[in-house]
Amino acid sequence: MSTAKEIEAAAADWLIRREEPGWSADDEARLLAWIDTSFAHKAAFWRLECGWRKADRLVAVGSEAPVPVQRKLRMPDWRWLAAAASLAGVALIPALLTKAPPRSSEAVAVARFQTPVGGHEQVKLADGSSAELNTATVIRADVSSKRREVWLDEGEVFFSVKPSGIPFIVHAGSRKVTVLGTKFSVSRENGRVRVAVVEGKVRVSGPDGADFAAEATITPGDLLTADGDSTLVLQEATARVERSLAWREGMLQFDQTPLAAAAEEFNRYNGRKLVVVGQAGTIPIGGSFRASNADAFVRLLQDAYGLRVEHAGTEMRISD
């Protein structure tokens, strides 16, 4: 019979493996089978998982610096902290956080990257990951060999994250996106956050202060939209994900999109704004268009639908 110590070690190993890239449905089935073997297995796994999530939230709100912890297993510092907190008592963590030492001099200073309206830029981060910025985007990155965090202040970014035991965290408003190594995009506009996954597994937290049950884990082809306290996940929406990432090629793709919504997308990339008036806003639009060429889009609308277009300063007013 396994000792309590062996069971705790096995539970910690399962918890780590579940968060690594490549976790499959078969792996999940084997984990559930291990958990169902005995109540001791259930208790150990649930205790560690609860401790990990609580520790993760406490670190996020209690200190800008990660708590230095001696490595005992082959796990990143943040997960070892969670396991230790679960075994020793989560109540110990606030005391650790209040006495955390100053940030290491090895840490990379927060870097700020910005694109103008219509801009498109790809930047390399210190850990080997890359961030591809869409139009009118602002991010701040604090990335080093010990810490990987990015704040999306506005706009949209496609991340290619280099695999590492250190979690890569993107803060977007009240949501936190956590990965270990994957490819995904995050956009933030008017309080709405959207996450699209191309590769790997992504965990999106609930609103600030929400229980971890409000978290969602999404995989390739999934599209998550968060607005306030609400979260919508579209699974296996590969076509939508591809359309949402057409901007990486300088394009906009629509599929039965109301003209008013299509015009809003064009306005993100151009100084001259499209203003749609009346019932014309409900016309369904489909196709692929150059994001920077709103004039060509408007000419197509005139030819296809006979819409009226008035040029007034920095606006093009479209009506039926």
ZAMARLUM-855418 format. One record per atom (N, C-alpha, C, O, CB): x, y, z; residue in one letter. Coordinates in steps of 0.2 Angstrom, whole numbers, plus 2048, in hexadecimal, padded with zeros to 3 digits. Glycine has a CB too. Layout:
// residues N
XYZA...
//
This chain:
// residues 320
8047FA800M800800800M804806800M809806804M7FB800806M80380B7FCS8078117FCS806815802S801816805S8048167F6S80B818804T80B81D80AT808823808T808825802T81281E80DT80682780DA80382E80CA808832808A806836804A801831813A80F83280AK814836806K8148347FFK8158387FAK81A835809K81482D7FDE81482B7F6E80E82D7F2E80E82F7EDE8158247F6E80882D7F6I80282F7F3I8028377F1I8008397ECI7FC82E7F7I80583B7F6E8058427F5E80A8437EFE8088487EBE8088467FBE80F8407EEA8148417E9A81183F7E2A8128427DDA81A83C7EAA80D8397E2A80A8377DCA80483D7DAA80483E7D4A8068317DDA80183F7DFA7FC8447DDA7FF84B7DAA7FC84E7D6A7F88467E4A80584D7DDA8088527DBA80B8517D4A80A8567CFA80E8547DFA80D84B7D2D80F84A7CBD80984A7C6D80A84D7C1D8128437CBD8048477C8W7FE8487C4W7FC84F7C3W7FA8517BDW7F88447C7W7FC8537C8L7FA85A7C7L7FF85E7C3L7FC8627BFL7FA85E7CEL80585C7C3I80A8607BEI80985D7B7I8088627B3I81185E7C1I8088577B6R8078547AFR8018577ACR8018587A6R80784D7B0R7FC8587B0R7F585A7ADR7F68617AAR7F28637A5R7F085A7B2R7FB8657ADE7FB86C7AAE80086D7A5E8018727A2E7FD8717B0E8048677A3E80986779EE806867797E801863796E80E86279FE809869792P80786878BP807861789P80B85D78BP80B86C786P80285F785G801858783G7FD854787G7FC84E786G808855783G7FA85778CW7F5853791W7EF85178CW7EC855789W7F3857797W7EE84A78CS7E9848788S7E384578CS7E2845792S7EC842784S7DD843788A7D884078BA7D983978EA7D6838793A7D283E785A7DE83578BD7E082F78FD7E4831795D7E382D79AD7E582B78AD7E8836795D7EB83879CD7E683A7A1D7E68387A7D7F083E79BD7E183D79FE7DB83F7A3E7D88397A6E7D68397ACE7D68447A0E7D78347A2A7D382E7A4A7D882A7A9A7D58287AEA7D282979EA7DE82A7A8R7E38277ADR7E382B7B3R7E38277B9R7EA8267AAR7E38317B3L7E28357B9L7DC8347BDL7DC8327C3L7E383D7B8L7D68347BAL7D08327BDL7D082B7C0L7CD82A7C6L7CA8337B8L7D38267BDA7D38207BFA7D881F7C6A7D681C7CAA7D681B7BAA7DD8237C6W7E28237CBW7DE8267D1W7DE8247D7W7E88277CAW7DA82C7D0I7D782F7D5I7D182B7D8I7D082B7DEI7D38367D3I7CE8277D4D7C98227D6D7CB81C7DAD7C78187DDD7C48207D1D7D281B7DAT7D48157DDT7D38157E5T7D18107E7T7DC8147DCT7D381B7E8S7D281B7EFS7D08227F1S7D28277EES7D88187F3S7CD8227F7F7CC8297FAF7D282D7FBF7D28337FBF7C8828800F7D88297FDA7DE82D7FFA7E18307F9A7E38367F9A7E3828801A7E082D7F3H7E28307ECH7DE8367EBH7E083C7E9H7E182B7E7H7D78367ECK7D383C7EBK7D58417EFK7D68477EDK7CB83A7ECK7D68407F6A7D78457FBA7DE8497F9A7DE84F7FAA7D7842802A7E38457F7A7E98477F6A7E984C7F0A7EC8527F0A7EF8427F5A7E684A7EAF7E684E7E4F7E28547E5F7E48597E3F7E38497DFF7DC8537E8W7D88597E9W7DB85E7EEW7DA8647EDW7D18577ECW7DE85C7F3R7E28617F8R7E78647F4R7E886A7F5R7E585D7FER7EB8617F0L7F18647ECL7EE8697E7L7F086F7E6L7F585F7E9L7E98677E4E7E686B7DEE7E38727E2E7E48777DFE7E08687DBE7DF8717E7C7DD8777EBC7E287B7EDC7E28817ECC7D88757F1C7E88787F0G7ED87C7F2G7F18807EDG7F38867EEG7F28787F6G7F187D7E7W7F48807E1W7F08867DFW7F388C7DEW7F587B7DBW7EA8857DER7E688B7DCR7E68917E1R7E68977DFR7DF8897DAR7E588F7E7K7E58947ECK7EC8987ECK7EC89E7EDK7E48917F3K7F18947ECA7F88977ECA7F989C7E6A7FC8A17E6A7FD8927ECA7F68997E0D7F789D7DAD7F38A47DBD7F68A97D8D7F48997D4D7ED8A47DER7EA8AA7DFR7ED8AF7E4R7ED8B57E3R7E38A97E1R7F08AC7E9L7F38B07EEL7F98B37ECL7FB8B97EDL7F48AC7F4L7FD8B07E8V8038B27E5V8018B87E0V8048BD7E0V8078AD7E1V7FC8B77DCA7FA8BD7D8A7F88C37DBA7F98C87D9A7F48BA7D3A7F48C37E1V7F28C97E4V7F68CB7EAV7F58D17ECV7EB8C77E7V7FB8C77ECG7FE8C87F2G8058CB7F1G8088CE7F5G7FF8C37F6G8088CA7EBS80F8CC7EAS8118CC7E3S80E8C87DFS8148C87EES8158D17E0E8178D17D9E81C8CC7D8E81E8CA7D2E8198D87D8E8208C97DDA8258C57DCA8238BE7DEA81F8BD7E3A82B8C77E1A8258B97DAP8248B27DCP8288B07E3P82D8B37E4P8268AD7D7P8258AC7E7V8288AA7EDV82D8A57ECV82C8A07E8V8238A77F2V8348A67EEP8398A27EDP83889B7F1P83889B7F7P8408A57EEP8388967EDV83788F7F1V83D88A7EEV83E88A7E8V83088C7EFV8408877F3Q8458827F1Q84187C7EDQ83C8797EFQ84887F7F7Q84487A7E7R8428757E3R84386E7E7R84886D7E9R8458757DCR83D86A7E7K83E8647EAK83C85E7E5K83E8597E5K8398637F0K8388607E0L83685C7DBL83785F7D4L8398657D4L82E85A7DCL83585C7CFR83785E7C8R8318637C6R82E8627C1R8388597C3R82F8677CAM82986C7C9M82B8737C9M8308747CDM82386A7CDM8288777C6P82987E7C6P8288817CDP82487E7D1P8258827C1P82B8877CFD82A88A7D5D82388B7D7D8218897DDD82E8907D6D81F88D7D3W81888F7D4W8148897D6W8108897DBW8158937CFW8158837D3R81187D7D5R81487A7DBR8108777DFR8128787CFR81B87A7DCW81E8787E2W81B87C7E8W8198797EDW8258787E2W81A8827E7L8178867EDL8108847EEL80E8847F4L81788E7EBL80C8837E9A8058807EAA80587A7EEA8018797F3A8028807E3A8098757ECA80986F7EFA80C8707F7A80986D7FBA80E86A7ECA8118747F8A8138757FEA80E878803A80D877809A8198797FEA80A87D800A805880803A7FF87C805A7FD87C80BA8028867FFA7FE877801S7F9872802S7FB86D808S7F686C80CS7F786E7FCS80186B808L80386780DL80486A814L803867819L80A86380BL807870814A80987481AA80387881CA80387A822A80F878819A7FE87A818G7F987E81AG7F9885816G7FE888817G7F9880822G7F4886813V7F488C80FV7F5893813V7F7898810V7ED88D80BV7F3892819A7F389881DA7FA89B81EA7FB8A1820A7F1897824A7FF89781CL80689981DL80889E817L80D8A2818L80B89381DL80489E812I8068A180CI8068A980CI80B8AC80AI80289F806I8018AC810P8018B3810P8078B5814P80A8BB812P7FB8B5814P80A8B2819A8108B481DA8168B4818A81A8B8818A8118AF823A8168AE814L81C8AE80FL81C8B480AL8218B7809L81B8A780BL8168B6808L8158BB803L8178C2806L81A8C6803L80E8BB800L8158C380CT8178CA80FT81E8CA810T8218D0811T8138CA815T8228C5811K8298C5812K82D8C380CK8338C280CK82B8C0817K82A8C4806A82E8C2800A8338C77FEA8328CD7FFA8298C27FAA8398C57FCP83F8C97FBP83E8CD7F5P8398CC7F1P8458C57FBP8428D27F4P8418D77EEP8428D27E8P8458CD7E8P8468DC7EEP8408D57E2R8408D17DCR8488D07DAR84C8D57DCR83D8D57D6R8498CB7D7S8508C97D6S8538CE7D0S84F8D07CCS8518C27D3S8598D07D1S85C8D47CCS85D8D17C5S85E8D57C0S8638D77CFS85C8CA7C5E85C8C77BEE8558C87BAE8558C77B4E85D8C07BFE8508CA7BEA84A8CB7BBA84A8D07B5A84E8D57B6A8448CD7C0A8478CF7B0V8468D47AAV8418DA7ACV83C8D87AEV8458D17A4V8438E07ABA83F8E57ACA8398E57A8A8398E27A2A8438EC7ABA8338E87AAV82D8E77A6V82E8EB7A0V8308F17A0V8278EA7AAV82D8E879AA82E8EB794A8278ED791A8228E9792A8318E778FA8268F278DR8208F578BR8208F4783R8258F7780R81E8FC78DR81B8F1780F81B8F1779F8148F4776F80F8F3779F81C8EA776F8148F8771Q80E8FB76FQ80E8FB767Q8138FD764Q80D902772Q8088FA764T8078FC75DT80190175CT7FD901760T8058F5759T802905757P7FD90A755P7F7907752P7F7901750P800910751P7F290B750V7EC90874CV7EF906745V7F290A742V7E790E74BV7ED900743G7F08FD73DG7F78FA73EG7F98F7739G7F0902738G7FA8FA744G8008F7745G8008F0746G7FB8ED747G8038FB74BG8068ED745H8078E5745H80E8E4747H8128E6743H8048E273FH8108E174DE8178E074FE8178DA752E8138D8756E8198E6753E81D8D6751Q81F8D0755Q8258D2759Q82A8D4756Q8208CA750Q8258D075FV82A8D1764V82C8CB767V8288C6768V8288D7769V8338CA768K8368C476CK8368C6773K8398CB775K83C8C2769K8348C1777L8348C277FL83B8BF781L83E8BA77EL82E8BF782L83D8C0787A8438BE78AA8448B678BA8498B478BA8448C1791A83E8B378BD83E8AC78CD83E8A8786D83E8A2786D8388AA791D83E8AB780G83E8A877AG8378A8777G8368A6771G8408A177AG8328AA77BS82B8AA778S82A8B0774S82F8B5773S8268AB77ES8258B1770S8238B776CS81C8B976DS8188B576ES8258B5764S81C8C076BA8158C376CA8148C7766A8188CB764A8158C8772A80F8C5762E80D8C975CE8078CD75DE8018CB75EE80B8C4756E8088D475DL8048D975FL7FF8DB759L8028DD753L8078DF762L7F98DB75AN7F48DE754N7F48E5755N7F78E9759N7ED8DA755N7EF8E8751T7EE8F0751T7EC8F2758T7E98EF75CT7E88F174CT7EF8F8759A7ED8FC760A7EE8F8766A7E98F776AA7E68FF75FA7F38F5767T7F48F076CT7FA8F3771T7FF8F676FT7F68E976AT7F98F2777V7FE8F477CV7FF8EE781V7FA8EB784V7FC8FA780V8058EB782I8068E6787I80C8E878BI8108EC789I8088DF784I80D8E6791R8138E6796R8158DF797R8118DB799R8118EA79CR81B8DE797A81E8D7797A8238D779DA8288DB79DA8218D4791A8238D27A1D8288D17A7D82A8CA7A6D8278C67A9D8258D37AED82F8C97A2V8318C27A0V8388C17A1V83C8C579FV82F8C0799V83A8BC7A5S8418BA7A6S8418B27A7S83C8AF7A5S8438BE7ADS8478B07AAS8488A97ABS8448A67B1S8438A07B2S84F8A77ACS8418AB7B5K83D8A97BBK8368AB7BBK8328AA7BFK8418AC7C1K8348B07B6R82D8B37B6R82B8B47AFR82F8B77ABR82D8B97BBR8258B27AER8228B47A7R81B8B67A8R8168B37A8R8228AD7A3R81A8BD7A8E8148C07A8E8138C67A3E8188CA7A2E8138C37AFE80D8C67A0V80C8CC79BV8058CF79DV8008CB79FV80C8C9794V8058D579CW7FE8D979EW7FC8DC797W7FF8E0794W7FF8DE7A3W7F68DA795L7F38DC78FL7EF8E2791L7E98E1793L7EF8D778BL7F18E8790D7ED8EE791D7E88F078DD7E28F278FD7F28F4792D7E98EE786E7E48EF781E7E68EC77BE7EC8EB77AE7E28F7780E7E18EA776G7E38E7770G7E38E0770G7DF8DC773G7E98EA76EG7E78DD76CE7E78D676AE7EE8D3769E7F28D6765E7E28D4764E7F08CD76CV7F68CA76BV7F68C3769V7F28BF76CV7FB8CC771V7FA8C0765F7FB8B9764F8028B7767F8078BA765F7FB8B775CF8018B276CF8078B076FF80A8A976DF8058A576CF8068B0777F8108A976CS8138A276BS8188A1771S81D8A4771S8178A2764S81589D775V81989C77CV81E89677CV81C89177AV81489C782V82489877EK82989377EK82788E784K82789178AK83089677EK827888783P826883789P82B88478FP83188578DP82687C787P828884795S82C88579BS8288837A1S8228837A1S82F88C79BS82C8817A6G82987F7ACG8268857B0G8218857B4G82D87C7B1G82888B7AEI8258927B1I81F8947ADI81F8947A7I82B8977B1I8198957B0P8138977ADP81489D7A9P8178A27ACP80D8977B1P81189E7A3F8118A479FF80A8A77A1F8058A479FF8128A3798F8098AD7A3I8038B07A6I8018B67A2I8068BB7A2I8038B17ADI7FB8B779FV7F98BD79CV7F38C07A0V7EE8BC7A1V7F78BB794V7F48C67A2H7EF8C97A6H7EB8CE7A1H7EE8D279EH7F28CE7ACH7E48CC7A0A7E08D079CA7DA8D27A0A7D58CF7A1A7DE8CC796A7DA8D87A2G7D58DB7A7G7D48D77ADG7D98D67B0G7CE8DB7A3G7CE8D47AES7CD8D07B4S7CF8C97B3S7CE8C57B8S7C68D17B7S7D18C77ADR7D28C07ACR7DA8BF7ABR7DE8C37AAR7CF8BE7A5R7DC8B87ADK7E38B67ADK7E38B07A8K7E08AB7AAK7E58B57B4K7E78B07A3V7E88AB79FV7EF8A77A0V7F48AB7A0V7E88AD797V7EF8A17A2T7F589D7A4T7F78987A0T7F289479ET7F489B7ABT7FD89779DV7FF892799V80689079BV80989379FV7FF893791V80888A799L80F888799L813888793L81988A793L81088179CL81088778DG813887787G80E886782G80B881781G819882786G80C88B77DT80788A779T806890774T80A895774T80088A77DT80189076FK80089676BK7F989876CK7F489476BK802894764K7F889E76DF7F18A076EF7F18A876DF7F68AB76DF7EE89E775F7EB8AB76DS7EA8B276CS7E58B4772S7E18B1774S7E78B4765S7E78BB774V7E28BE779V7E18C5777V7E58C8774V7E68BE780V7DA8C7777S7D88CD775S7D48D077BS7D18CD77ES7D48CD76ES7D58D777BR7D18DB780R7CF8E177DR7D38E577BR7D68DC787R7C88E277EE7C58E877BE7BE8E977EE7BA8E577FE7C48E7773E7BE8EF781N7B78F1784N7B58ED789N7AF8EB78AN7B28F277FN7BA8EA78DG7B88E6793G7B78DF791G7B68DB796G7B28E8796G7B88DD78BR7B78D6789R7BE8D3787R7C28D6784R7B28D6782R7BE8CD789V7C58C9788V7C38C3784V7BE8BF785V7C88C778FV7C78C277FR7C68BC77BR7CD8B877AR7D28BB779R7C48BE774R7CC8B277BV7D28AD77BV7D18A8775V7CC8A5776V7D48AA782V7D68A7771A7D58A276BA7DB89E76CA7E18A076CA7D48A5764A7DA89776CV7E089376CV7E288F766V7DD88C763V7DF88D772V7E888F764V7EA88C75EV7EE885760V7ED88075CV7EF89075AV7F2885765E7F6880767E7F687F76FE7F7885772E7FD880764E7F6879772G7F7879779G7F187A77DG7EB87977AG7FC87D77BG7F287B783K7EC87B788K7ED88278CK7F288478EK7EC87578DK7E788678DV7E788C790V7E288C795V7DC88A795V7E689278AV7E488F79BR7DF8907A1R7DE8977A2R7E289B7A2R7E288D7A7R7D78997A2V7D58A07A2V7D18A07A9V7CC89C7AAV7D08A279CV7D38A57ADS7D08A57B4S7C98A97B3S7C88AC7AES7D58A97B9S7C58A87B8G7BF8AC7B9G7C18B37BAG7C78B57BBG7BA8A97BEG7BC8B77BBP7BD8BE7BDP7C18BF7C4P7C08BA7C8P7B68C27BEP7C48C47C5D7C78C57CBD7C38C47D1D7BD8C67D2D7CA8CC7CCD7C68BF7D6G7C28BE7DCG7BD8B87DBG7BA8B67E0G7BE8C47DEG7BC8B57D5A7B88B07D4A7BB8A97D6A7C18A97D6A7B68AF7CCA7B78A47D8D7BA89E7DAD7BD89A7D4D7BB89C7CED7B48997DDD7C28967D5F7C58937D0F7C088E7CBF7C288D7C6F7CB88E7D2F7BA88D7CEA7B68897CAA7B488D7C4A7B188A7BFA7B08877CEA7B58947C4A7B38987BEA7B88987B9A7B789B7B4A7B289F7C1A7BE8947BAE7C38947B5E7C18907AFE7BC88B7B0E7C98917B8E7C48917A9A7C388C7A4A7C988A7A1A7CE88E7A0A7BE89079EA7CA88479ET7D088279BT7CE880794T7C987D792T7D287B79ET7D188478FI7CF883788I7D5880784I7DB881786I7CD88A785I7D487D77ET7D987977AT7D887B773T7D487F771T7D787177BT7DD87976FP7DD87B768P7D687B764P7D2876765P7E1877764P7D4881761G7CE88175EG7C9884762G7C3886760G7CC87B75BG7CA886768D7C588876DD7C689076DD7CB89376CD7C6886774D7C089376EL7C089B76EL7BC89D774L7B689B775L7BC89E768L7BF8A0779L7BC8A377FL7BB8AA77FL7BF8AE77DL7C08A1785L7B58AC781T7B38B3781T7B18B5788T7AC8B178BT7AE8B677CT7B48BA78CA7B28BB793A7B08C3793A7B38C7790A7B88BA797A7AA8C4796D7A78CB796D7A48CC79DD79F8C979ED7A28CC790D7A78D07A1G7A58D07A8G7A68CA7ACG7AB8C77ACG79E8D37A8G7A08C77AFD7A18C17B2D79F8BB7AED79F8B57B0D79C8C17B8D79D8BC7A8S79B8B77A3S7A18B479FS7A58B879DS7958B979FS7A18AE79ET7A68AB79AT7A38A6795T79F8A1797T7AB8A779ET7A48A678EL7A18A2789L7A789E786L7AC8A2784L79D8A6784L7A7898785V7AC894782V7A989077CV7A488C77DV7AF88F787V7AC891776L7AA88E770L7AF88976FL7B588A76EL7A989376AL7AD88276FQ7B287D76FQ7B287B767Q7AD87B764Q7B0877773Q7B8878765E7B987675EE7B687B759E7B3879754E7B586F75DE7B888175AA7B6887756A7BC889752A7BE88F751A7B388D75AA7BF88474ET7C588574BT7C588B746T7C988F745T7C887F748T7BF88A742A7BE88F73CA7BE89673FA7C089B73CA7B888E738A7BA897745R7BA89E748R7C18A074BR7C28A674AR7B589D74ER7C489B74DV7CB89D750V7CF8A074AV7D38A574BV7CE897753V7CF89C744E7D389E73FE7D18A573CE7D58A973AE7D2899739E7CA8A673CR7C88AD73AR7CA8B273FR7CC8B873CR7C08AD739R7CA8B1745S7CC8B674AS7D38B774AS7D68BD74CS7CA8B3751S7D78B3746L7DF8B4746L7E18B673FL7E78B773EL7E28AE748L7DC8B873BA7DE8BA734A7E28C1734A7E68C272FA7D88BB730A7E18C4739W7E58CB73AW7ED8CA73AW7F08CE738W7E38CE740W7EF8C473BR7F68C273BR7F98C2734R7FF8C3733R7F88BB73ER7F48C272FE7F68C2728E7F48C9725E7F48CA71FE7F38BC724E7F18CD729G7EF8D4727G7E88D4724G7E68D8721G7F48D7722G7E48CE726M7DD8CE723M7D88CE728M7D98CD72EM7DD8C771FM7D28CF726L7CC8CE72AL7C78C9727L7C68CA721L7C88D572BL7C58C472AQ7C08BF727Q7BA8C072BQ7B98C0731Q7C38B8728Q7B48C0727F7AE8C072AF7A98BA727F7AA8B8721F7AA8C7728F7A58B872BD7A08B2729D7998B472CD7988B3731D7A38AB72CD7958B7727Q78F8B9729Q78F8BE72FQ78A8BE733Q78A8B372BQ7948C272FT7948C7734T7908CE732T7918D072CT79C8C9735T78C8D0737P7898D6735P78D8DC733P7938DD736P7848D973BP78B8E072EL7908E572CL7928EA731L7988EC731L78C8E9726L78E8EB736A7908F073BA7968ED73FA79A8F1741A78A8F1740A7958E7740A79B8E3744A7A18E3740A7A78E4742A7998DC746A7A08E2739A7A68E2735A7A98E9735A7B08E9734A7A48E072EA7A58EE734A7A88F5734A7AC8F673BA7B18FA73AA7A28FA734A7AA8F4740E7AD8F5747E7B48F2746E7B98F4749E7A98F274DE7B58EC743E7BB8E8742E7C08ED73EE7C68ED740E7BA8E173FE7BD8EF738F7C18F3734F7C48FA738F7C98FC737F7BD8F572EF7C08FC73CN7C1902740N7C7901745N7CA906746N7BB905743N7C88FB746R7CE8FA74BR7D58FB747R7DA8FC74AR7CE8F374ER7D58FA741Y7DB8FB73DY7DC901739Y7E1902736Y7DB8F5738Y7D7905738N7D790B734N7D6912737N7D191273CN7D390A72EN7D9917735G7D791E738G7D1920735G7CD924739G7DD922736G7CF91F72FR7C892172CR7C391B72FR7C491572ER7C8921725R7BE91E732K7B9919735K7B3918731K7B191D72EK7B791C73CK7B1912731L7AA91072EL7A5911733L7A590F738L7AB90972BL7A0915730V79A916735V794913731V79291672BV79991E736V79090E733V78B90B730V78490D733V78390D739V78B903730V78091072EV77A913731V77490E72EV77490C729V77991A72EV76F90E733G76890B731G769903730G76D900733G76690E72BG76590072CQ7648F972BQ76A8F6727Q76B8F0727Q75E8F8727Q76E8FA724A7748F8721A7798F4726A77C8EF724A7788FE71EA7788F672CG77C8F2731G77B8EB732G77F8E7735G77C8F6738G7758E9730T7738E2731T7758DD72BT7748D772BT76C8E1732T7788E0726I7798DC720I77F8D7721I7848D9724I77C8E171AI77E8D1720P7838CC722P7898CC71DP7888CC717P7808C5722P78F8CC720I7958CD71CI7998C771CI79A8C4722I7998D371EI79C8C4717G7A08BE717G7A68C0712G7A58C370DG79C8B8715G7AC8BD713G7B28BD70FG7B88BF713G7B88C0719G7B08C370AG7BD8C170FS7C48C2712S7C68C970FS7C58CA709S7C98BD710S7C88CE713F7C98D5711F7D08D7714F7D28D571AF7C48D9713F7D48DB711R7DA8DE713R7D88E3719R7D48E8718R7DE8E270ER7DA8E271FA7D88E6725A7DA8EE724A7D68F2726A7DC8E472BA7DF8EF720S7E18F671FS7DE8FA71AS7DF900718S7E98F671ES7DA8F6716N7D78F9710N7CF8FA710N7CB8F670DN7D98F570AN7CD8FE715A7C68FF716A7C2902710A7BD90170EA7C590471CA7C690670CD7C3909705D7C1903701D7BC9046FED7C890E702D7C58FE700A7C38F96FBA7BD8F56FEA7B98F36FAA7C98F46FAA7BD8F4704F7B78F1708F7B18F5706F7AC8F2704F7B88F070FF7B18FB707V7AB900706V7A98FF6FEV7A38FF6FDV7AD907708V7AE8FF6FAR7AC8FF6F3R7A98F86F1R7A48F86EDR7B38FF6EER7AB8F36F4L7A88EC6F3L7A08ED6F6L79C8EA6F3L7AB8E76F7L79F8F06FBL7998F16FEL7948F56F9L78E8F36F8L7998F4705L7978FA6F6Q7938FE6F1Q7918F96EBQ78B8FA6E9Q7979046EFQ7968F66E9D7958F26E3D7908EC6E4D78B8EB6E0D79B8EF6E0D7918E96EAA78D8E36ECA7868E46EEA7818E16EDA7908DF6F1A7858EA6F2Y77F8EB6F5Y77C8F26F3Y7768F46F6Y77F8EB6FDY77F8F66EFG77C8FC6EDG77C9016F3G7779056F3G7768FB6EAG7809006F8L7809056FEL78290C6FDL78690D6F8L784902704L780910700R782917700R788919704R78891770AR77C91C701R78D91C702V79391E706V794925705V794928700V79991A703V79592870BE79693070CE79D93070FE79E92E714E79093470FE7A193470CH7A893670FH7A793C713H7A6942710H7AD93670AH7A993C71AA7A894271EA7AE942722A7AE93F728A7A2942722A7B4946720G7BA946724G7BD940725G7BF93C720G7B894972BG7BD93D72CT7C193772DT7BC93172DT7BD92C730T7C5937734T7B693272BE7B092D72BE7AE92B724E7AE930720E7AB92F72FE7AC925723M7A892371DM7A1920720M7A191B723M7AC91E719M79C92471ER795922721R79291E71CR79191F716R791928722R79091871EI78D913719I78591271BI784911721I79190C71AI781912716S77A912718S77790E712S77A90E70CS776919719S77090C713D76D90870DD76990D709D76590B705D768903710D
//
